[in-house]
Amino acid sequence: MGERQTAALLARLPAGWTVWHGCRLPGRRHDLDHVLASPCGTAVVVLDSKRWHARRPTHDRGGRVWCGEEDRHDKIEAVARYAARLQTALGMPGVVVWPLLVIHGSRIEGGRLEVRAPDWPGVVHVLGPDWLVPTLASAPSGIDPGRAAAVVARLGQVLSPAVG
């Protein structure tokens, strides 16, 4: 798993980001690897970390994500479901949840992919580690400490520490 590597990368984010590692939504069994609140108070990121085979490139084939010859689109669909559940749990109009998957080991063709998942209206971002911080830093600009604090407080209400 690449959770520790991703956590080290997230430590490089610009000031103002709030990051939770290893949390979950109440009533759910799956742990969320990382959840981030942007400093502008309009974006939340659900980030899943994976370590895939280093000798097999990750690519988009027909709108599905593959690592070598293995279909891994189920991971895309899962992070999109987590993002949808968090969006609903937040219940904050104007706050957009981004589903993001960072892949360690396997080289991503083009460095990043943007793919679709059923029941998710936007794209799921699939990034190599070198693209993670620059992509997050490109989140909506501006800093609104009051709005960001409200998003962080709400996330504190809906997230709980992972068990184990």
C-alpha positions in Angstrom: 0.0 0.0 0.0 1.2 3.5 -0.7 -0.6 5.3 2.2 2.7 6.3 4.0 4.3 7.5 0.8 1.2 9.6 0.0 1.1 11.0 3.6 4.7 12.2 3.1 3.8 13.9 -0.1 0.8 15.6 1.4 3.0 17.1 4.1 4.4 19.3 1.2 1.1 20.9 0.5 0.9 24.7 0.8 -0.3 26.1 4.1 -4.0 26.0 4.7 -4.8 22.5 3.7 -6.3 20.2 6.5 -5.5 16.5 6.1 -7.0 13.4 7.8 -5.3 10.0 7.4 -7.1 6.7 8.0 -10.7 7.7 8.7 -14.1 6.5 7.9 -17.7 7.6 7.5 -20.0 6.4 10.3 -21.8 3.2 9.4 -19.2 2.3 6.7 -16.6 -0.4 6.9 -14.1 0.9 4.4 -11.4 3.2 5.6 -10.7 6.4 3.6 -6.9 6.6 3.2 -6.8 10.4 3.2 -9.4 13.2 3.2 -8.3 16.8 2.6 -10.0 20.2 3.0 -8.7 23.0 0.8 -7.9 26.4 2.2 -10.5 28.1 0.0 -13.4 26.2 1.8 -14.9 24.9 -1.5 -13.1 21.7 -2.2 -12.7 18.4 -0.3 -10.6 15.5 -1.7 -11.2 11.8 -1.1 -7.8 10.3 -1.9 -7.1 6.6 -2.1 -3.5 5.4 -2.3 -2.5 2.2 -4.2 0.8 0.5 -4.9 0.7 -1.3 -8.2 3.2 -3.4 -10.1 6.2 -1.3 -11.1 6.8 -3.1 -14.4 3.2 -2.7 -15.6 2.1 0.7 -16.8 -1.3 2.1 -15.8 -3.4 3.3 -18.7 -6.9 4.1 -19.9 -8.3 1.4 -22.2 -11.8 2.2 -23.4 -12.6 4.4 -20.5 -11.4 1.9 -17.9 -8.2 1.9 -15.9 -5.8 -1.0 -16.4 -2.4 -1.9 -14.8 -0.7 -3.9 -17.5 -3.3 -6.4 -18.6 -5.3 -6.3 -15.3 -8.5 -4.3 -15.2 -8.4 -2.1 -12.1 -11.4 0.1 -12.8 -13.1 -1.3 -9.6 -10.7 1.0 -7.6 -11.9 4.0 -9.6 -15.5 3.1 -8.9 -14.8 2.6 -5.2 -13.1 6.0 -4.7 -16.0 7.6 -6.6 -18.5 5.9 -4.3 -16.6 7.1 -1.2 -16.6 10.6 -2.7 -20.4 10.4 -3.3 -21.0 9.2 0.2 -18.9 12.0 1.7 -20.6 14.6 -0.5 -24.0 13.5 0.9 -22.7 13.3 4.5 -21.3 16.8 4.3 -24.5 18.3 3.0 -22.7 21.6 2.3 -23.8 23.3 -0.9 -20.9 24.9 -2.8 -18.4 22.3 -1.5 -17.2 20.0 -4.2 -15.7 16.6 -3.4 -12.9 15.4 -5.7 -12.3 11.6 -5.9 -8.6 11.0 -6.5 -6.5 7.9 -6.7 -2.7 8.1 -6.5 -0.7 5.2 -7.8 2.7 4.3 -6.5 5.0 1.9 -8.4 3.2 1.6 -11.7 4.0 4.4 -14.2 0.8 6.2 -15.4 0.8 6.9 -19.1 0.9 10.6 -19.4 1.4 11.1 -15.7 -2.3 11.4 -15.0 -5.7 10.1 -16.1 -9.2 11.5 -15.8 -11.8 8.7 -16.1 -15.5 8.3 -15.4 -17.2 6.0 -12.9 -20.9 5.1 -12.8 -23.1 7.3 -10.6 -20.4 10.0 -10.3 -21.1 13.2 -12.3 -17.5 14.3 -12.8 -14.1 12.6 -13.4 -12.0 10.6 -11.1 -8.4 11.8 -11.1 -5.7 9.1 -11.3 -2.3 10.5 -10.6 1.3 9.4 -10.3 3.0 10.7 -7.1 4.8 13.5 -9.0 1.5 14.9 -10.0 -0.2 14.8 -6.6 0.9 18.1 -4.9 0.8 20.2 -8.1 -2.8 18.9 -8.8 -4.0 19.7 -5.3 -2.3 23.0 -5.3 -4.3 23.9 -8.5 -7.6 23.6 -6.5 -9.8 26.6 -6.5 -7.7 29.6 -5.5 -8.2 32.1 -2.7 -8.3 31.5 1.0 -11.5 31.9 3.0 -10.5 31.0 6.5 -14.1 31.2 7.8 -15.5 29.0 5.1 -12.5 26.6 5.4 -13.1 26.4 9.1 -16.8 25.5 8.6 -15.8 22.7 6.2 -13.2 21.4 8.6 -15.7 21.5 11.5 -18.3 19.6 9.4 -15.7 17.0 8.3 -14.8 16.6 12.0 -18.4 15.8 12.7 -18.8 13.2 9.9 -15.4 11.5 9.9 -14.3 9.1 12.6 -10.9 7.4 13.1 -10.4 4.1 11.3 -10.6 1.1 13.6 -7.4 -0.9 13.9 
